[in-house]
């Protein structure tokens, strides 16, 4: 498990340096758990993460789905997280500035050419967990 987390953090550090959008939107994301096929992270929602109505922006949500699916692929020991072929994002609830969202990225299958992942973004309010965003992402992973 520890080597999984180390690899995921190394891949993330490399991506953050090479991706201005990730560096801007996800600079403060904290990856705190990784095992093969699963990563967990958290992010404090800030003003740059919300839309004009003050709730989590769809662009940020899609960015997190993209990022977390790649990190889930990295949990398999990969150094490259692939190229998007298909992504679906469902908005089920809201989060606002000051909320801490929990992010869980899972791989369903990582094959020779494609990886299938799911990502859940949730928040906890008064002891109750609410799913904010559910995403699925397919990536081309052939090295």
C-alpha angles and dihedrals in degrees: 000000000000093000089050091055091046092052093047091050091048092051090046093050090052093047094047091055092049100041119065092191093053090045091052101042103029104031092119099042113129119213104200104163137033134167129157106301097004138077129176125198140159135215132192107227109237133183092270089058098058135079129230090281091057096249132115108295119238090228091057090046092053090046090054092049089052093046098044093048089053092049090050088054089049088055087071089064095265119148092198121054099202137236124289117254100165136002133180125189124190119194109212104163140348140262125196139205109295095029118119111224122204117218125202121184120189135180116222093186135350109197135173094280109007136046122198117205142173128206129195124194113193142163135207121230122178091342094310122115114220124189109229100177134011118193140177123200134185118200134188104234107171108136 
